[in-house]
Amino acid sequence: MLRTSIRSFGLPLRGLAMAAALLSPLMFGHSAARAESKGLLVVFMPPGTDNYLAQWQKGARAKAKDLGYDIKIIESSRDQAEQDSQVQQEIASGEKVSGYIWWPYVNAAGTGSLRALSKTGVPVVFTNQYPIPGTEKFWTAYAGVNDFLNAETAAKALVKACAESKTVKCNKGLIITFPAGYSAGSDREKAFRKAAPNLTVIQSQPSGFMAQEGYKTASQIIPAHKSEITWVYTENDSLADGVIQALKENGLQPGKDVLVVGGVCHGDTTNLLNGSLIGTGVQAAFLEGWSSVQSTYKYLNTKKVLDGAVYLPDDPNKPPSDDGAPHRYNFIPNPWVTNAKADVDSFKLWGYPFKELCNY
């Protein structure tokens, strides 16, 4: 194929080496930018069909490009066995990788894959789900959300809203969580209960991540308890959107009869601005992906990890510096925003307004 192509350009056979060098980027899809790349980062994560994950990928790609790295994102469905197979295939390919970023679907079940990645000698940065005890030697650093802080922030905001409400006397309520086995969900539930011990939980029910899943779950629970429910905690605002719809269909007015908190801005802000949600936490998916790549780069650049945890500053204008080594735990900020339009409109984090970080 190469010989035929060269002759078609009228080149002498002795120019084979030069022609091959000129043609190979076109024939094999390489670019000059790839040749100048500082290396390849490989991300393993659940599917980008979820809006949050799609934004995470956008942030990761943007930061990788800024730092001069190529990035490959390998998505699995919500299936840990599939992700494990993808890890095996990637390792077996022999591809030269500078760093791995690991986001398991089922944290505990994915430990074997995490161990396999660590045995390659390539640094592994854990993201999004808090690493489970006993895996410390298999990962280099953690970069992402603090699920315990996230839920604590939501719980404190709900307790405050309950105390200030003129129409709701908070007592019994519901917790709608991420799917069973997803450790971020169990971490959030534990932290929420601890931060709001005086709120009685009628039922805690695993659901999913999206509005339609929250609606389906809430529609099954609310009819039997609608005379008791005074508050609902969902583990993101997308689930809350579905719950709010189910509450209305059962004759309950969010914000007036029932106080609802999700705690993670996630999509449409309609229910925030109309008062159906008491407020939200800006756990920005774009910035989590951005930060995960930055932490990987900082290790590759310094070959050091600082002990302990750091909470990246919630500066409205400036992102954290690329200089220096990462900490063992690198948490993105999670500032609270009320449902007042003026607060939403004036909010900024790392130079991004609320609408860019939360409307997707």
PAVEX-351500 format. One record per residue (C-alpha): residue number from 1; x, y, z. Coordinates in Angstrom, 3 decimals. Each point is the difference from the previous one (the first is absolute). Layout:
<rs>
{r NUM {X Y Z}}
...
</rs>
This chain:
<rs>
{r 1 {0.000 0.000 0.000}}
{r 2 {2.805 2.376 0.908}}
{r 3 {2.000 -0.851 -3.188}}
{r 4 {-3.044 0.641 -2.226}}
{r 5 {-0.753 3.310 1.708}}
{r 6 {3.553 1.216 -0.422}}
{r 7 {0.111 -0.849 -3.721}}
{r 8 {-3.285 1.787 -0.541}}
{r 9 {1.710 3.191 1.166}}
{r 10 {2.786 -0.583 -2.526}}
{r 11 {2.664 -0.464 2.654}}
{r 12 {3.055 -2.227 -0.612}}
{r 13 {0.162 -3.114 2.125}}
{r 14 {3.199 1.269 1.657}}
{r 15 {-2.181 2.713 1.599}}
{r 16 {-1.966 -2.668 1.876}}
{r 17 {1.241 0.932 3.469}}
{r 18 {-0.621 3.705 -0.453}}
{r 19 {-3.439 -0.560 -1.516}}
{r 20 {-0.991 -2.398 2.737}}
{r 21 {0.959 2.555 2.626}}
{r 22 {-2.116 2.618 -1.730}}
{r 23 {-2.998 -2.250 -0.624}}
{r 24 {-0.168 -2.015 3.224}}
{r 25 {-1.762 2.678 2.081}}
{r 26 {-2.755 0.162 -2.624}}
{r 27 {-0.268 -3.746 -0.471}}
{r 28 {-0.133 -0.883 3.660}}
{r 29 {-1.917 2.962 1.405}}
{r 30 {2.928 1.471 1.931}}
{r 31 {0.600 3.713 0.183}}
{r 32 {2.952 2.247 0.599}}
{r 33 {-1.554 0.902 3.341}}
{r 34 {0.166 -3.665 1.111}}
{r 35 {3.738 -0.104 -0.730}}
{r 36 {0.496 3.006 2.262}}
{r 37 {-2.215 -1.340 2.779}}
{r 38 {1.407 -0.329 3.501}}
{r 39 {-1.676 -3.386 0.291}}
{r 40 {-3.291 -1.857 0.105}}
{r 41 {-2.489 -0.003 2.875}}
{r 42 {-2.537 -2.834 0.054}}
{r 43 {-3.272 0.383 1.895}}
{r 44 {-2.286 -2.868 1.015}}
{r 45 {-3.481 1.160 0.969}}
{r 46 {-3.763 -0.669 -0.261}}
{r 47 {-1.862 1.218 -3.109}}
{r 48 {-0.134 3.616 -1.127}}
{r 49 {-3.698 -0.389 -0.809}}
{r 50 {-0.563 1.471 3.471}}
{r 51 {0.232 3.797 -0.261}}
{r 52 {2.285 0.251 3.030}}
{r 53 {2.471 -2.466 -1.471}}
{r 54 {-0.104 1.746 -3.362}}
{r 55 {0.972 3.253 1.709}}
{r 56 {2.734 -1.786 1.943}}
{r 57 {1.443 -1.197 -3.310}}
{r 58 {-0.193 3.499 -1.453}}
{r 59 {2.015 1.377 2.914}}
{r 60 {2.566 -2.805 -0.181}}
{r 61 {0.525 0.457 -3.730}}
{r 62 {0.346 3.758 0.361}}
{r 63 {2.656 -0.283 2.714}}
{r 64 {1.909 -2.750 -1.821}}
{r 65 {0.168 2.171 -3.110}}
{r 66 {1.127 2.979 2.070}}
{r 67 {2.810 -2.040 1.560}}
{r 68 {1.117 -1.624 -3.260}}
{r 69 {-1.187 -3.563 0.647}}
{r 70 {-2.055 -2.319 -2.145}}
{r 71 {-2.951 -1.586 1.792}}
{r 72 {-1.959 -3.163 -0.708}}
{r 73 {-3.263 -0.586 1.843}}
{r 74 {-1.225 -3.593 0.188}}
{r 75 {-3.663 -0.118 0.972}}
{r 76 {-1.762 -3.015 1.409}}
{r 77 {-3.711 -0.438 0.429}}
{r 78 {-1.232 -0.306 3.572}}
{r 79 {1.720 -3.357 0.196}}
{r 80 {3.131 -0.597 2.064}}
{r 81 {0.801 -3.260 -1.808}}
{r 82 {0.101 1.878 -3.292}}
{r 83 {2.319 2.612 1.471}}
{r 84 {2.262 -2.726 1.377}}
{r 85 {0.241 -1.496 -3.485}}
{r 86 {0.881 3.388 -1.448}}
{r 87 {2.831 0.372 2.504}}
{r 88 {1.395 -3.398 -0.942}}
{r 89 {-0.159 0.830 -3.704}}
{r 90 {1.708 3.359 0.448}}
{r 91 {2.828 -1.448 2.069}}
{r 92 {0.464 -2.877 -2.458}}
{r 93 {0.219 2.430 -2.928}}
{r 94 {3.405 1.181 1.163}}
{r 95 {-0.927 3.606 -0.732}}
{r 96 {2.421 2.488 1.516}}
{r 97 {-1.943 1.856 2.689}}
{r 98 {1.209 2.840 2.224}}
{r 99 {-2.830 -0.142 2.507}}
{r 100 {-3.284 -1.752 0.743}}
{r 101 {-3.097 1.671 1.452}}
{r 102 {-2.289 -2.525 1.682}}
{r 103 {-3.742 0.461 0.539}}
{r 104 {-1.533 -3.393 0.821}}
{r 105 {-3.684 -0.683 -0.318}}
{r 106 {-0.118 -2.324 3.036}}
{r 107 {2.863 1.095 2.187}}
{r 108 {0.619 -3.158 2.046}}
{r 109 {-0.545 -2.361 -2.943}}
{r 110 {2.443 1.997 -2.094}}
{r 111 {2.906 -0.433 2.412}}
{r 112 {1.505 -2.806 -2.110}}
{r 113 {0.230 2.316 -2.988}}
{r 114 {1.436 2.772 2.151}}
{r 115 {2.652 -2.426 1.230}}
{r 116 {0.803 -1.055 -3.582}}
{r 117 {0.443 3.622 -1.080}}
{r 118 {2.323 0.670 2.924}}
{r 119 {2.176 -2.995 -0.909}}
{r 120 {0.839 1.609 -3.355}}
{r 121 {2.111 2.564 1.841}}
{r 122 {-1.996 2.826 -1.580}}
{r 123 {-1.436 2.503 2.517}}
{r 124 {-3.717 -0.394 0.705}}
{r 125 {-2.128 2.970 1.046}}
{r 126 {-3.302 -0.999 1.596}}
{r 127 {-2.960 2.253 -0.728}}
{r 128 {-3.632 0.684 0.952}}
{r 129 {-0.581 -2.837 2.467}}
{r 130 {1.918 0.125 3.266}}
{r 131 {2.531 -2.869 0.062}}
{r 132 {-1.035 -2.818 2.300}}
{r 133 {2.228 -1.004 2.936}}
{r 134 {2.601 -2.631 -0.812}}
{r 135 {0.753 1.245 -3.524}}
{r 136 {2.438 2.749 0.971}}
{r 137 {3.060 -1.637 -1.567}}
{r 138 {-1.708 -0.350 -3.382}}
{r 139 {-0.504 3.695 -0.786}}
{r 140 {2.257 3.034 -0.126}}
{r 141 {-2.429 2.803 0.878}}
{r 142 {-3.696 0.742 0.173}}
{r 143 {-1.475 2.966 -1.877}}
{r 144 {-3.659 0.939 -0.022}}
{r 145 {-3.003 0.485 2.222}}
{r 146 {-0.251 -0.572 3.711}}
{r 147 {-3.300 -1.852 0.276}}
{r 148 {-0.042 0.320 3.779}}
{r 149 {0.361 3.786 -0.209}}
{r 150 {-2.581 0.173 -2.770}}
{r 151 {-2.681 -1.745 2.068}}
{r 152 {0.916 1.874 3.164}}
{r 153 {-0.434 3.304 -1.853}}
{r 154 {-3.421 -1.087 -1.299}}
{r 155 {-1.086 -1.207 3.451}}
{r 156 {0.990 3.230 1.731}}
{r 157 {-1.810 2.032 -2.653}}
{r 158 {-3.139 -2.101 0.472}}
{r 159 {0.091 0.344 3.792}}
{r 160 {0.363 3.769 -0.404}}
{r 161 {-2.876 0.153 -2.509}}
{r 162 {-2.170 -2.061 2.349}}
{r 163 {0.673 2.418 2.842}}
{r 164 {-0.851 3.003 -2.180}}
{r 165 {-3.070 -1.431 -1.760}}
{r 166 {-3.365 1.514 0.872}}
{r 167 {-1.966 -2.825 -1.618}}
{r 168 {1.931 -3.204 0.678}}
{r 169 {0.783 -1.548 3.369}}
{r 170 {2.684 -2.479 -0.964}}
{r 171 {-0.202 -3.417 1.583}}
{r 172 {-0.262 -3.060 -2.216}}
{r 173 {1.405 -0.289 -3.499}}
{r 174 {1.554 -2.073 -2.768}}
{r 175 {3.506 -0.633 -1.307}}
{r 176 {0.308 -0.899 -3.690}}
{r 177 {3.487 -1.299 -0.768}}
{r 178 {2.214 -1.000 -2.880}}
{r 179 {-0.176 -3.704 -1.040}}
{r 180 {0.783 -2.687 2.556}}
{r 181 {3.710 -0.790 0.042}}
{r 182 {1.066 3.433 -1.228}}
{r 183 {2.208 1.037 2.891}}
{r 184 {-0.410 3.747 -0.497}}
{r 185 {-3.674 -0.492 0.779}}
{r 186 {0.556 -1.895 3.231}}
{r 187 {2.666 2.526 1.073}}
{r 188 {-2.447 2.857 -0.528}}
{r 189 {-2.802 -1.690 1.872}}
{r 190 {2.217 -0.666 3.022}}
{r 191 {1.205 3.604 0.082}}
{r 192 {-3.508 1.407 -0.428}}
{r 193 {-1.413 -2.048 2.871}}
{r 194 {2.904 0.993 2.240}}
{r 195 {-0.404 3.710 -0.786}}
{r 196 {-3.801 -0.018 0.505}}
{r 197 {-0.602 -2.430 2.888}}
{r 198 {-3.329 1.588 0.983}}
{r 199 {-1.631 -0.676 -3.357}}
{r 200 {-1.897 -3.305 -0.033}}
{r 201 {0.473 -2.123 -3.114}}
{r 202 {-3.181 -1.788 -1.054}}
{r 203 {1.776 -1.859 -2.793}}
{r 204 {3.309 0.031 -1.849}}
{r 205 {-0.291 -1.370 -3.519}}
{r 206 {2.696 -0.668 -2.635}}
{r 207 {-0.936 1.495 -3.347}}
{r 208 {2.384 1.233 -2.706}}
{r 209 {1.477 3.268 -1.206}}
{r 210 {-2.536 1.571 -2.348}}
{r 211 {-3.358 1.743 0.366}}
{r 212 {-2.031 -2.836 -1.473}}
{r 213 {1.504 -2.402 2.542}}
{r 214 {-0.776 2.362 2.863}}
{r 215 {-3.567 0.366 -1.249}}
{r 216 {-0.522 -3.743 -0.278}}
{r 217 {1.334 -0.663 3.492}}
{r 218 {-1.870 2.854 1.643}}
{r 219 {-3.272 -0.906 -1.738}}
{r 220 {0.152 -3.409 1.634}}
{r 221 {0.718 1.326 3.507}}
{r 222 {-1.884 3.279 0.383}}
{r 223 {-3.646 -1.214 -0.208}}
{r 224 {0.343 -2.115 3.148}}
{r 225 {1.695 2.769 1.981}}
{r 226 {-1.218 3.298 -1.415}}
{r 227 {-1.649 1.017 3.274}}
{r 228 {3.340 -0.415 1.819}}
{r 229 {2.616 1.370 -2.402}}
{r 230 {1.405 3.410 0.947}}
{r 231 {3.386 -0.174 -1.721}}
{r 232 {1.869 -1.960 -2.689}}
{r 233 {3.745 -0.325 -0.548}}
{r 234 {1.177 -1.249 -3.374}}
{r 235 {3.658 -0.452 -0.816}}
{r 236 {-0.028 2.375 -2.956}}
{r 237 {-2.337 2.600 -1.471}}
{r 238 {-0.881 -2.160 -2.982}}
{r 239 {-1.581 -2.616 2.269}}
{r 240 {-1.672 2.872 1.831}}
{r 241 {-1.658 1.185 -3.219}}
{r 242 {-1.731 -3.369 -0.311}}
{r 243 {-0.992 -0.025 3.659}}
{r 244 {-1.457 3.499 -0.280}}
{r 245 {-2.210 -1.135 -2.876}}
{r 246 {-1.202 -2.995 2.042}}
{r 247 {-0.739 2.188 3.029}}
{r 248 {-2.137 2.341 -2.094}}
{r 249 {-1.925 -2.893 -1.515}}
{r 250 {-0.824 -1.129 3.529}}
{r 251 {-1.321 3.415 1.023}}
{r 252 {3.107 1.185 1.888}}
{r 253 {1.594 3.356 -0.824}}
{r 254 {3.818 -0.004 0.198}}
{r 255 {1.246 3.001 1.930}}
{r 256 {-3.331 0.434 1.768}}
{r 257 {-1.108 -3.436 1.235}}
{r 258 {3.294 -1.881 -0.403}}
{r 259 {3.592 1.293 -0.029}}
{r 260 {2.203 -1.636 -2.639}}
{r 261 {3.783 0.070 -0.226}}
{r 262 {2.226 -1.719 -2.535}}
{r 263 {3.303 1.685 0.716}}
{r 264 {1.652 -0.394 -3.427}}
{r 265 {-0.944 2.367 -2.797}}
{r 266 {-0.689 -2.312 -2.905}}
{r 267 {-1.779 1.301 -3.049}}
{r 268 {-3.020 2.286 -0.259}}
{r 269 {-0.252 2.636 2.747}}
{r 270 {-3.766 0.506 -0.342}}
{r 271 {-0.850 -1.694 3.294}}
{r 272 {2.754 1.907 1.769}}
{r 273 {-1.148 3.409 -1.145}}
{r 274 {-3.702 -0.656 0.583}}
{r 275 {0.667 -1.005 3.615}}
{r 276 {-0.758 -3.706 -0.315}}
{r 277 {3.590 -0.654 1.097}}
{r 278 {1.299 1.793 3.081}}
{r 279 {3.387 0.596 -1.660}}
{r 280 {2.841 -1.998 -1.495}}
{r 281 {3.657 -0.864 0.340}}
{r 282 {2.259 0.858 -2.914}}
{r 283 {1.770 -3.313 -0.434}}
{r 284 {1.073 0.807 -3.532}}
{r 285 {0.575 -3.028 -2.211}}
{r 286 {2.113 2.020 -2.443}}
{r 287 {2.322 1.071 2.807}}
{r 288 {0.235 -3.536 1.383}}
{r 289 {1.240 -1.321 -3.339}}
{r 290 {2.306 3.001 -0.319}}
{r 291 {1.402 -0.563 3.486}}
{r 292 {0.521 -3.743 -0.533}}
{r 293 {2.217 0.691 -2.988}}
{r 294 {1.804 2.802 1.807}}
{r 295 {0.821 -2.266 2.971}}
{r 296 {1.335 -2.660 -2.383}}
{r 297 {2.177 2.579 -1.728}}
{r 298 {1.320 1.373 3.290}}
{r 299 {1.164 -3.449 1.035}}
{r 300 {1.575 -0.712 -3.389}}
{r 301 {1.760 3.357 0.164}}
{r 302 {1.355 -0.364 3.542}}
{r 303 {-0.082 -3.759 0.736}}
{r 304 {-1.178 0.960 3.478}}
{r 305 {-3.205 -0.258 2.037}}
{r 306 {-0.518 2.160 3.075}}
{r 307 {-1.567 -1.594 3.056}}
{r 308 {-3.536 0.776 1.064}}
{r 309 {-2.879 1.752 -1.698}}
{r 310 {-0.404 3.356 -1.668}}
{r 311 {-3.237 1.773 -0.813}}
{r 312 {0.587 1.937 -3.187}}
{r 313 {-0.907 3.663 0.542}}
{r 314 {-3.435 1.224 -1.030}}
{r 315 {1.449 3.123 -1.579}}
{r 316 {-2.631 1.609 -2.232}}
{r 317 {2.502 1.035 -2.637}}
{r 318 {3.138 -2.134 0.012}}
{r 319 {0.417 -3.782 -0.353}}
{r 320 {2.618 -1.718 2.176}}
{r 321 {3.580 0.138 -1.228}}
{r 322 {1.590 -2.828 -1.986}}
{r 323 {3.206 0.440 2.019}}
{r 324 {1.188 -2.338 2.726}}
{r 325 {-0.889 -3.541 1.003}}
{r 326 {-3.511 -1.347 0.614}}
{r 327 {-1.163 -1.039 3.438}}
{r 328 {-1.144 -3.515 0.775}}
{r 329 {-3.582 1.328 -0.089}}
{r 330 {-0.875 2.939 -2.257}}
{r 331 {-3.607 1.122 0.497}}
{r 332 {-1.843 2.431 -2.249}}
{r 333 {-2.054 2.661 1.800}}
{r 334 {-3.729 -0.415 0.571}}
{r 335 {-1.391 3.467 0.786}}
{r 336 {-3.677 0.351 0.882}}
{r 337 {-2.280 2.280 -2.024}}
{r 338 {-3.491 1.029 1.114}}
{r 339 {-2.995 -0.082 -2.318}}
{r 340 {-0.028 3.808 -0.285}}
{r 341 {0.502 1.116 -3.602}}
{r 342 {2.435 2.725 1.056}}
{r 343 {2.255 -2.570 1.702}}
{r 344 {-0.105 -2.310 -3.014}}
{r 345 {0.700 2.822 -2.430}}
{r 346 {2.945 1.384 1.980}}
{r 347 {1.661 -3.353 0.701}}
{r 348 {3.425 -0.751 -1.487}}
{r 349 {2.548 -2.731 0.647}}
{r 350 {3.464 -0.132 -1.613}}
{r 351 {-1.197 2.555 -2.550}}
{r 352 {-3.130 -1.915 -1.022}}
{r 353 {-3.547 1.262 0.691}}
{r 354 {-2.684 -2.235 1.479}}
{r 355 {-1.728 -0.535 -3.347}}
{r 356 {3.162 -1.470 -1.547}}
{r 357 {0.713 -2.327 2.910}}
{r 358 {-3.542 -1.153 0.693}}
{r 359 {-2.153 0.304 -3.138}}
{r 360 {0.654 -2.981 -2.221}}
</rs>
